[in-house]
Amino acid sequence: MTTTLLVFTAMLLFSWPPQAPDIDRAPTLDRLCGKLVRSEPIALKGRFNTTSVQQTALSKTELQLYKRQQDAICCENMLPIAKTISAGAGLFEFNKIAAGAYWVVVHLDGRDYKMPVLFESASTSNTRCADLNFEVERSGAFELGRVTTPGK
């Protein structure tokens, strides 16, 4: 009984509160666009302790963009500077945004998912929005995954 309580307490200490996004490691983008997806681990049948990731496009989902300010917690007492809705394949883009530090926020299933990004506007860009996966995970993580094509 005591061991169970100790294990439960340790789990609470190491899992609560949820980890805040590391703003010092914010991805740098030359386009504020991407594909909004839900990523979920799935067990591979017949393979012990092996999982894969299933991604599902999140269409018709609102994304908000907030200016990231020094020492300010996202996004208390702030109004979004832009909003957009993801398309059928989860694709979205924020247009006419000045270079700077931002928060991309998605409200989904009663929870806010927040990702810090650094936007460096480029006059020309080779970035394809479909190659930037903004991945929402049930664990609370909201991370950027990049699709790469061999030989490019």
C-alpha positions as CSV (number, residue, x, y, z in Angstrom):
1,M,0.0,0.0,0.0
2,T,2.8,2.4,0.9
3,T,4.8,1.5,-2.2
4,T,1.7,2.3,-4.4
5,L,1.3,5.7,-2.8
6,L,5.0,6.4,-3.2
7,V,4.9,5.5,-6.9
8,F,1.7,7.6,-7.4
9,T,3.3,10.6,-5.7
10,A,6.4,10.3,-7.8
11,M,4.3,10.1,-11.0
12,L,2.5,13.3,-10.0
13,L,5.8,15.1,-9.2
14,F,7.3,14.2,-12.5
15,S,4.2,14.7,-14.7
16,W,2.7,17.8,-13.1
17,P,2.5,20.6,-14.0
18,P,2.6,19.9,-17.8
19,Q,5.9,21.0,-19.3
20,A,5.8,24.5,-20.7
21,P,7.1,25.0,-24.2
22,D,10.8,25.8,-24.3
23,I,10.8,29.3,-25.9
24,D,14.6,29.3,-26.2
25,R,14.3,26.4,-28.7
26,A,11.5,27.9,-30.8
27,P,11.6,26.8,-34.4
28,T,12.5,29.4,-37.0
29,L,10.2,29.7,-40.0
30,D,10.4,31.7,-43.2
31,R,6.6,31.1,-43.7
32,L,3.9,30.9,-41.1
33,C,2.1,28.0,-42.5
34,G,1.8,24.2,-42.2
35,K,-0.4,21.2,-41.8
36,L,-2.2,20.8,-38.5
37,V,-2.3,17.1,-37.4
38,R,-3.0,15.0,-34.4
39,S,-0.2,12.5,-33.7
40,E,-1.0,9.4,-31.8
41,P,1.2,6.4,-31.0
42,I,-0.1,3.1,-32.1
43,A,1.2,-0.3,-31.1
44,L,2.4,-2.5,-34.0
45,K,0.8,-5.9,-34.0
46,G,3.1,-8.8,-33.5
47,R,6.0,-6.6,-32.4
48,F,6.5,-6.4,-28.6
49,N,6.9,-2.9,-27.2
50,T,7.1,-1.3,-30.7
51,T,5.0,1.7,-31.7
52,S,4.5,3.8,-34.8
53,V,2.8,7.2,-35.1
54,Q,-0.5,7.8,-36.8
55,Q,-1.2,11.3,-38.0
56,T,-4.7,12.6,-38.7
57,A,-5.2,16.0,-40.4
58,L,-7.2,18.4,-38.3
59,S,-9.5,20.3,-40.7
60,K,-11.8,23.2,-39.8
61,T,-9.8,24.0,-36.7
62,E,-9.0,27.5,-35.6
63,L,-5.4,28.6,-35.1
64,Q,-4.5,31.8,-33.4
65,L,-1.3,33.8,-33.5
66,Y,-0.1,35.9,-30.6
67,K,2.9,38.2,-30.4
68,R,5.5,36.7,-28.0
69,Q,6.7,39.3,-25.5
70,Q,9.6,39.1,-23.1
71,D,8.7,37.5,-19.8
72,A,5.0,37.3,-20.7
73,I,3.1,34.1,-20.2
74,C,1.2,33.0,-23.3
75,C,-1.4,34.3,-23.8
76,E,-2.9,35.9,-20.7
77,N,-4.6,39.2,-21.2
78,M,-3.6,39.2,-24.8
79,L,-5.6,39.4,-28.0
80,P,-4.6,37.3,-31.0
81,I,-3.1,39.4,-33.8
82,A,-4.3,36.9,-36.4
83,K,-6.6,33.9,-36.8
84,T,-7.0,31.3,-39.5
85,I,-9.0,28.1,-40.0
86,S,-7.3,24.9,-41.2
87,A,-8.5,23.5,-44.6
88,G,-9.7,20.0,-45.4
89,A,-6.2,18.5,-45.3
90,G,-5.2,20.5,-42.2
91,L,-3.4,23.1,-44.2
92,F,-3.2,26.7,-42.9
93,E,-1.3,29.9,-43.4
94,F,-1.0,33.2,-41.6
95,N,-0.6,36.0,-44.2
96,K,0.9,39.5,-44.0
97,I,2.6,39.0,-40.7
98,A,5.7,41.0,-39.7
99,A,8.9,39.2,-38.7
100,G,9.2,38.5,-35.0
101,A,8.5,36.1,-32.1
102,Y,5.0,34.5,-31.9
103,W,2.9,31.9,-30.2
104,V,0.8,29.6,-32.4
105,V,-2.2,28.4,-30.4
106,V,-4.8,25.8,-31.1
107,H,-7.8,25.1,-28.8
108,L,-8.8,21.5,-29.2
109,D,-10.9,19.2,-27.0
110,G,-11.1,21.8,-24.2
111,R,-7.3,22.3,-24.1
112,D,-4.9,25.0,-25.4
113,Y,-1.9,23.8,-27.3
114,K,0.8,26.5,-27.6
115,M,4.0,26.5,-29.7
116,P,6.6,29.3,-29.7
117,V,7.9,30.2,-33.2
118,L,10.3,32.7,-34.6
119,F,9.2,34.1,-37.9
120,E,11.9,35.5,-40.2
121,S,10.1,36.8,-43.3
122,A,11.8,36.0,-46.6
123,S,11.2,37.6,-50.0
124,T,11.4,34.2,-51.5
125,S,10.9,30.9,-49.8
126,N,11.3,27.2,-50.8
127,T,9.2,26.1,-47.8
128,R,6.2,24.1,-48.7
129,C,3.4,24.4,-46.2
130,A,2.5,20.8,-46.6
131,D,6.0,19.9,-45.3
132,L,5.6,21.5,-41.9
133,N,3.5,19.3,-39.6
134,F,2.2,21.2,-36.5
135,E,1.6,18.1,-34.4
136,V,-0.9,18.1,-31.5
137,E,-0.4,15.2,-29.1
138,R,-2.9,14.1,-26.4
139,S,0.0,14.4,-23.9
140,G,-0.2,18.1,-24.3
141,A,2.8,18.5,-26.6
142,F,2.5,20.7,-29.6
143,E,5.6,20.4,-31.8
144,L,6.8,21.1,-35.3
145,G,7.8,18.2,-37.5
146,R,9.4,18.7,-40.9
147,V,8.8,16.3,-43.9
148,T,12.0,15.9,-45.8
149,T,12.4,14.4,-49.3
150,P,15.6,12.5,-50.0
151,G,17.9,14.3,-52.5
152,K,16.5,17.8,-51.8
